[in-house]
Amino acid sequence: MRPVLEEGEHQSSLEMPLYPPSVNVAQRPITRSHELTAERSAQIDEGFFRLTTSLLSIINMRILTEGGVGVAKFFPAGTVALVSGAGSGIGRAATIAFAREGAAVVASDRDESGLAQTVTTLREQGYEALGYAADMGREEDVRNLVNFVVASYGRLDCAFNNAGINIELDSDYDIAEFDRTMAVNSRGVFLSMKYELEIMREQRGGTIVNTASVMGIVAIPRQPGYVASKHAVIGMTKQAALQYGRRNIRVNAICPGMIETPLIQRRPGISLQAVHDHARTATALGRLGTPEDVAEAVIWLSSSRANYVTGTAMIVDGGFTAA
């Protein structure tokens, strides 16, 4: 980056006369000296303001640039974050983003292979991260996971409850699959908040972000379990926000639209290209979202920069639901 002032520029600016050489200030009428002083003072004030504003802009740009000296982080040192569903997609992107922004991260997923890959990626990038395999639909797993976080770091500041599944079903769907969808997507969020809130109440503060979906706001055919479970997530999010706001705990939901994750890539009978083609016409931005698009929203909601935001369901869908 170019320095704010080169040495030569600095020197010449100091040597520049206040008035052009052809102007003899002493020859100006005495009666105008006060006018000149006030006019010149205003010019100097304006110039100083512009210079200060420019310098501050350059400094801020430098601070916020990745890799710059004194990079501004979203989270202070000592912040501890928990991310479930961290083995791929949005969860992996959020785990990396939390670590990048200064948090120590505990990543969790029932897919041990994907989880190991996420943790390895973080450590290779020089970030602090731990992994813990858990099925968020099982209470014992959830309780043990939260206990592991506290045993490892002594606290829990941010929780991103992201584990979820999606099973397409017909009208004669298997009730066991419906129950499984509800168990992971809804009951899993309930169990996660139950044990996370116990810790956050004791430490008198924290943030929780739950992964819902635009299908928690609208609906589509063939996915009764998914639609019902994501509506439930938004309802639980609002309820918890109301109950715990006075205890300095903020609870929000994130509602992704069409995001290129394994859930979309593995949809039976639909090619990924067909999904891309649909996104071009169905979204205002004309494309699928990326996991990183959603992760950035999660980071903001989890940080102090969103201090007055709670009980909301933030839509990240490229304008899909705007029509």
C-alpha positions, 0 to 999 in steps of 0.5 A, a space after each residue: 500500500 502506498 504511504 499516506 504521504 511520501 517524504 517529498 510530498 510532506 517536505 514540499 507541502 511545508 515549504 508552500 507559501 500560504 499565499 501565491 508569491 505575487 500577492 503582497 499581503 502587507 499591501 492589502 487595505 488594513 480595513 480588509 485584514 479581519 475579512 481576510 483572516 476569517 476567510 482564510 481561517 475558514 479555508 484552513 479549517 475546511 482543508 484540515 477537515 478534508 485531510 483528517 477525513 482522508 487520513 481516517 479513511 485510509 487508516 480504517 481501510 488499512 485496519 480492516 484489510 485482511 493481513 494488515 497491521 492491527 487487523 480489526 477482529 469481530 471478536 475480542 481475545 478469549 471469545 469461545 464459539 461453538 458451531 454444530 453441523 461444521 463438517 461441510 457447507 455453511 457450518 464449515 464456512 462459519 467455523 473458519 469465519 469465527 476463527 478468522 475473526 478471533 474466536 477459539 472454535 469448537 466444531 461439531 458434526 456427526 460426520 466424523 470425516 467431514 469434521 476432521 477435515 474442517 478441524 485440519 483446515 483450521 489448524 493448517 491456517 494457524 487457527 485454534 480449533 477443537 472437534 467433537 463428534 455429536 448427533 444433535 438429535 440425541 440429548 446426551 450428545 448435546 449435553 456432552 458437547 456443551 460440557 466439552 466446550 466449557 471444560 476446554 475453554 471455561 465459557 461459551 460466548 457464541 453458539 451457531 446451531 446449524 446441524 440439519 437434514 432435509 428429506 423429500 417425502 411424498 404424501 405417503 411419506 414414512 413417519 420415521 423419516 418425518 420424525 428424524 427430520 424434526 428430531 435433528 432440525 427442531 429438537 436439536 435446536 431446542 436441546 442445543 439452546 437448553 444447554 447453551 443457555 444454562 452456561 450463558 445465564 451463569 456468565 450473564 451473556 452470550 449470543 445464539 444463532 439458529 439455522 432456519 431457512 426461507 422454508 421457515 417463512 414460505 413453503 414448497 411441496 414434498 418437504 413437510 418435515 423440513 418446512 415444519 421444522 424450520 418454522 419451528 426453529 424461527 418460533 423457538 428463536 423468538 421465544 428464547 430472545 424474549 425470555 433471555 434478552 434481559 439477561 444479556 443473551 441475544 438469540 437470532 435465526 438465519 434463513 438461507 435460501 438456495 445455497 450451494 451446499 451438500 444438501 442441494 448437491 445431493 438432492 435426488 433426481 435434480 442435477 446441480 446444473 438444474 439448481 443453478 439454472 433455477 437460481 438464475 431466474 428465481 433470485 434477484 441476484 441471479 445465482 446460488 448463494 455460497 456458504 460464505 455468504 451465509 457465514 458472514 451474516 452469522 458472524 455479524 449477528 454473533 458479534 457486538 456489532 449487532 448488539 441491538 438485534 435479537 429475535 429476528 430471522 435474517 433472510 440470506 436468499 439473494 432476493 428469492 423471497 422478495 417477489 
